[in-house]
Amino acid sequence: MPARGYAHVVRIPVILVALALVPAAAGLAGCGASVGGESAAQLVPTAQRESAAHLAVPVLGGAGTLAVGVPGPRPTVVNMWASWCGPCRKEMPDVQRFATTHPAVRVVGVAVNDSVDDARAFAREVGVTFPLGFDRGDAVADAYAVSGLPTTVVLDREGRLAATWPGPVTSSDLARLTAPLVARG
Protein backbone atom coordinates (compact mmCIF):
# COMPACT_ATOMS: atom_id res chain seq x y z
CA MET A 1 0.00 0.00 0.00
CA PRO A 2 2.81 2.55 0.65
CA ALA A 3 3.92 2.26 -3.00
CA ARG A 4 0.55 3.58 -4.14
CA GLY A 5 0.83 6.61 -1.89
CA TYR A 6 4.36 7.29 -3.16
CA ALA A 7 3.25 7.18 -6.82
CA HIS A 8 0.55 9.71 -6.05
CA VAL A 9 3.06 12.08 -4.42
CA VAL A 10 5.43 11.87 -7.43
CA ARG A 11 2.68 12.29 -10.01
CA ILE A 12 1.44 15.67 -8.70
CA PRO A 13 4.80 17.52 -9.04
CA VAL A 14 5.29 16.04 -12.52
CA ILE A 15 1.85 17.28 -13.59
CA LEU A 16 2.53 20.73 -12.13
CA VAL A 17 5.86 20.99 -13.98
CA ALA A 18 4.21 19.93 -17.25
CA LEU A 19 1.46 22.52 -16.80
CA ALA A 20 4.04 25.22 -16.14
CA LEU A 21 5.95 24.35 -19.32
CA VAL A 22 2.94 24.49 -21.68
CA PRO A 23 2.62 28.32 -21.76
CA ALA A 24 6.39 28.71 -22.12
CA ALA A 25 6.49 26.35 -25.09
CA ALA A 26 3.49 28.05 -26.69
CA GLY A 27 5.22 31.42 -26.42
CA LEU A 28 8.33 30.14 -28.14
CA ALA A 29 6.51 28.49 -31.03
CA GLY A 30 3.55 30.72 -31.60
CA CYS A 31 2.55 34.24 -32.20
CA GLY A 32 3.20 37.35 -30.18
CA ALA A 33 6.97 37.39 -29.85
CA SER A 34 6.58 40.79 -28.22
CA VAL A 35 3.53 42.44 -26.75
CA GLY A 36 1.90 45.55 -28.18
CA GLY A 37 4.82 47.33 -29.75
CA GLU A 38 7.05 47.05 -26.69
CA SER A 39 9.99 46.14 -28.90
CA ALA A 40 12.22 49.08 -29.65
CA ALA A 41 14.23 47.90 -32.62
CA GLN A 42 17.09 50.12 -33.66
CA LEU A 43 18.85 50.31 -37.00
CA VAL A 44 22.00 48.25 -37.31
CA PRO A 45 24.91 50.57 -38.19
CA THR A 46 25.60 50.45 -41.95
CA ALA A 47 29.06 48.87 -41.59
CA GLN A 48 27.66 46.05 -39.43
CA ARG A 49 24.74 45.03 -41.65
CA GLU A 50 24.72 41.52 -43.04
CA SER A 51 23.32 40.58 -46.43
CA ALA A 52 19.79 39.28 -46.20
CA ALA A 53 18.90 35.89 -47.62
CA HIS A 54 17.75 36.21 -51.25
CA LEU A 55 14.62 34.09 -51.53
CA ALA A 56 11.62 33.69 -53.80
CA VAL A 57 8.29 32.48 -52.43
CA PRO A 58 5.04 31.76 -54.26
CA VAL A 59 2.73 34.74 -54.61
CA LEU A 60 -0.19 34.29 -52.21
CA GLY A 61 -3.11 33.11 -54.28
CA GLY A 62 -1.57 33.90 -57.63
CA ALA A 63 0.97 32.91 -60.20
CA GLY A 64 4.67 33.64 -60.01
CA THR A 65 7.02 34.34 -57.16
CA LEU A 66 7.73 37.18 -54.78
CA ALA A 67 11.39 38.11 -54.29
CA VAL A 68 12.39 38.64 -50.68
CA GLY A 69 15.73 40.05 -49.53
CA VAL A 70 16.95 41.34 -52.87
CA PRO A 71 18.62 44.73 -53.38
CA GLY A 72 16.49 47.36 -55.06
CA PRO A 73 15.86 51.06 -55.57
CA ARG A 74 13.95 51.33 -52.26
CA PRO A 75 14.38 50.04 -48.71
CA THR A 76 12.16 47.01 -48.04
CA VAL A 77 9.92 46.05 -45.13
CA VAL A 78 9.23 42.30 -44.91
CA ASN A 79 6.34 41.53 -42.57
CA MET A 80 5.92 37.87 -41.56
CA TRP A 81 2.48 36.95 -40.28
CA ALA A 82 -0.26 34.32 -40.11
CA SER A 83 -4.04 34.60 -40.26
CA TRP A 84 -4.43 32.62 -37.00
CA CYS A 85 -2.10 34.94 -35.05
CA GLY A 86 -4.02 37.50 -32.96
CA PRO A 87 -1.21 40.10 -32.79
CA CYS A 88 -0.68 39.68 -36.57
CA ARG A 89 -4.36 40.39 -37.19
CA LYS A 90 -4.13 43.48 -34.99
CA GLU A 91 -0.99 44.89 -36.65
CA MET A 92 -1.87 44.26 -40.32
CA PRO A 93 -4.03 47.40 -40.76
CA ASP A 94 -1.05 49.46 -39.53
CA VAL A 95 1.32 47.73 -41.95
CA GLN A 96 -1.18 48.43 -44.76
CA ARG A 97 -1.44 52.09 -43.66
CA PHE A 98 2.36 52.38 -43.74
CA ALA A 99 2.54 50.81 -47.21
CA THR A 100 -0.05 53.25 -48.52
CA THR A 101 1.49 56.37 -46.99
CA HIS A 102 5.18 55.56 -47.62
CA PRO A 103 5.65 54.79 -51.32
CA ALA A 104 9.43 55.31 -51.02
CA VAL A 105 9.57 52.00 -49.13
CA ARG A 106 8.77 48.60 -50.66
CA VAL A 107 6.50 46.60 -48.35
CA VAL A 108 5.96 42.86 -48.76
CA GLY A 109 4.18 40.39 -46.54
CA VAL A 110 4.92 36.71 -46.12
CA ALA A 111 2.34 34.33 -44.65
CA VAL A 112 4.15 31.79 -42.46
CA ASN A 113 2.80 28.48 -41.14
CA ASP A 114 -0.67 29.20 -42.52
CA SER A 115 -3.06 27.84 -45.13
CA VAL A 116 -3.24 29.63 -48.47
CA ASP A 117 -7.02 29.97 -48.24
CA ASP A 118 -7.00 31.38 -44.69
CA ALA A 119 -4.13 33.77 -45.45
CA ARG A 120 -5.80 35.01 -48.64
CA ALA A 121 -9.16 35.49 -46.88
CA PHE A 122 -7.51 37.48 -44.07
CA ALA A 123 -5.60 39.70 -46.52
CA ARG A 124 -8.81 40.38 -48.43
CA GLU A 125 -10.67 41.15 -45.18
CA VAL A 126 -8.05 43.73 -44.16
CA GLY A 127 -7.75 45.15 -47.68
CA VAL A 128 -4.02 44.47 -48.09
CA THR A 129 -2.73 45.97 -51.34
CA PHE A 130 1.01 45.33 -51.00
CA PRO A 131 2.54 42.14 -52.46
CA LEU A 132 2.06 38.97 -50.42
CA GLY A 133 3.90 35.68 -50.57
CA PHE A 134 3.43 32.29 -48.96
CA ASP A 135 6.30 30.64 -47.04
CA ARG A 136 5.46 26.98 -47.78
CA GLY A 137 8.48 25.35 -46.14
CA ASP A 138 9.38 28.11 -43.67
CA ALA A 139 12.40 29.10 -45.80
CA VAL A 140 11.88 32.83 -45.13
CA ALA A 141 11.13 32.33 -41.44
CA ASP A 142 14.22 30.14 -41.07
CA ALA A 143 16.49 32.49 -43.05
CA TYR A 144 15.48 35.45 -40.86
CA ALA A 145 15.57 33.43 -37.60
CA VAL A 146 11.92 34.11 -36.82
CA SER A 147 11.06 32.79 -33.36
CA GLY A 148 7.49 34.09 -33.19
CA LEU A 149 4.88 35.94 -35.18
CA PRO A 150 4.53 38.63 -36.17
CA THR A 151 8.10 39.54 -37.05
CA THR A 152 9.13 42.39 -39.34
CA VAL A 153 12.53 42.92 -40.91
CA VAL A 154 13.76 46.08 -42.57
CA LEU A 155 16.30 45.86 -45.39
CA ASP A 156 18.33 48.70 -46.87
CA ARG A 157 18.62 49.31 -50.63
CA GLU A 158 21.59 46.95 -50.82
CA GLY A 159 19.49 44.08 -49.44
CA ARG A 160 21.20 44.11 -46.04
CA LEU A 161 19.43 43.52 -42.75
CA ALA A 162 18.94 46.95 -41.16
CA ALA A 163 16.51 46.02 -38.35
CA THR A 164 14.41 43.19 -36.96
CA TRP A 165 11.21 43.88 -35.04
CA PRO A 166 9.85 40.86 -33.14
CA GLY A 167 6.19 41.29 -32.30
CA PRO A 168 3.54 43.75 -33.44
CA VAL A 169 4.76 46.85 -35.26
CA THR A 170 2.92 50.10 -35.92
CA SER A 171 2.99 52.47 -38.87
CA SER A 172 4.89 55.00 -36.77
CA ASP A 173 7.45 52.33 -35.74
CA LEU A 174 8.05 51.54 -39.43
CA ALA A 175 8.27 55.23 -40.35
CA ARG A 176 10.92 55.77 -37.65
CA LEU A 177 12.97 52.78 -38.77
CA THR A 178 12.81 53.48 -42.49
CA ALA A 179 13.19 57.29 -42.53
CA PRO A 180 17.02 57.22 -42.32
CA LEU A 181 17.15 54.57 -45.07
CA VAL A 182 14.92 56.64 -47.37
CA ALA A 183 16.89 59.83 -46.60
CA ARG A 184 20.17 58.25 -47.70
CA GLY A 185 18.88 58.38 -51.29
C-alpha angles and dihedrals in degrees: 000000000000090000090062092053091049092052090052092052092050094045096058096058090045091053091047092051091049091050091050092052096051097074091044092053092046090053092052096048104034143053131303103055087174130017124246102330095311090137113098103197116189129201116265109238110261095245091053099049118118124214112263120235111269106226139161121210129183115271109254107258096347146074125281133024137287117227114225125189098013124136116254146155092279137043112260133225114202112194116193115200147144132219092233093054112099096204089047090054090049096049100043096083088055092050089050090049090052092049091051096046099040109054091163088072125066111226123195130172128210122199109218128196092354139115118260092233095049093045092048092047091050093048090050091048092053093041096239111186101174120092116282130198135188121233099212099175099024091254093142094043091049095045091053094041093239110187098175143003136292101036125162127195126194120210127193123229091272091059094252124142106258100168143353121209114193111200133012116346129197132216090252091051089054092046090053093049097045101039094083090047092051092045092056088070 
